Amino acid sequence: MAGNSEQLLKAVMDAAEEKKAIDVVALNLQGISLVADYFVICHGNSDTQVQSIATEIRKRAEVSGARVRLEGMDTARWVLIDMGDVVAHVFHRDEREYYHLERLWSDAKAVGTV
């Protein structure tokens, strides 16, 4: 199962990079949280870019066989993409600074950045 979550993590990171997501960070939550194995956190500078990043992540996750639940696309301020073992948070720049999830999950080790 861990191999699947790592493959999904790579697909999510690649999707974010392709859509020019800014400051992409992956946090390893294994042993820290039961919510997911990995959080991917990134942001875009406009509603359109946030939606584009989230759409690409959803497409790649579905191709990888993951079941995807998406929330927040309408407002494009904080889009949550729940893929089970991997959860992506695609923020608009201002919301990312406000919520600062990296600080909330400071016990987690960063396993990848783009």
N, C-alpha and C positions, 0 to 999 in steps of 0.2 A: 504493500500500500504506500509506503514512504516513497518508493520510486515514482509512483503515479503523481504524488503531490509535487515532487521535484520537477517532473516533466511539465506539469501544469504551471508551476511557478515560472519555468523558463518560457513557456508560451505567453504567459501574461506579461513578463518583462519585455519580451521581444515585441509584443503588440504595443506596449506603452512607448517603447523606443521608436518604433516605426511612425507613430503619430506625434512624435516630438514632445512627449510628456516631459515635464521639467522636474528635476530632483527626484528621480525614481529611487525608492528605497524598499528593500525587502527585509522584513523582520522574521526571524525564526521564533515561533511561539511554542515549539514543542517542549513539553515539560513545564511551561509557564501558564498556558491557557488551554481550556478544552474547546474554545470557540473555533480554532483553526490551527493548522500547522504553520501557515505563513500569512502575514499581512503584506500586501504591496501598497505603498502609499506614493502618490504622485500628484502633480497638479498641472493645470493648463491656465492660460492667460485670458481665455474668453469662454463664454457658454458654448460656442460652437466647437472649440478645441476640446473642452471637457467631454462633450457628447461624442465627438469623434474618437477620442481615446477609449471611452467606455464601450462604444460600439465595437471597436476593433478587439478589445479584450474579450467581450462576449462572444464574438465570432470565433476567435481562436480557441476559447475554452470549449465551445460547443463542438468544434472540429476534433478536439482532444477527447471528447466523450463526456465532458463534465456537464452536470445539471447546473443551470445558471439561474439565479434569482437576482433581479436588478431593481434598485430603488433610487429615486432622485433624478431621473433623466429629465423630467419636466422642468425643474428649476435649474438644473446643471450647476448647482453650487457645491454639492457633495453627493457624488454618485457612488453607491455601495454596490459592489458586484460580488455576490456570495456564490462561490463555486465549491462549497464544502470544505475541503482541506486548505483551500487558498481563498482569501478574501481580499479584494482590491478596493481601495478607497481612492477615488479620483476627485480631487478637490478643484474648486476655483481658487486662484492664488490667495485671495483675502481670507477665505474660510480655512485654508490650510494653516495660515499663520495664527488664526484665532484658536482652532481646536488643537493644534500641535500634537497629533497622535503619537509621534515619535517620543515625546516626553512622557506621555501616559504609559507607554509600553517600554520604558527605558531599561527594564530588566531583560528585554529581548535582544538577541544578538543580530546586528545587521549582517545579512548574508549576501547581499548584492546591491549594487547601485549602478545606475546608468547616468 
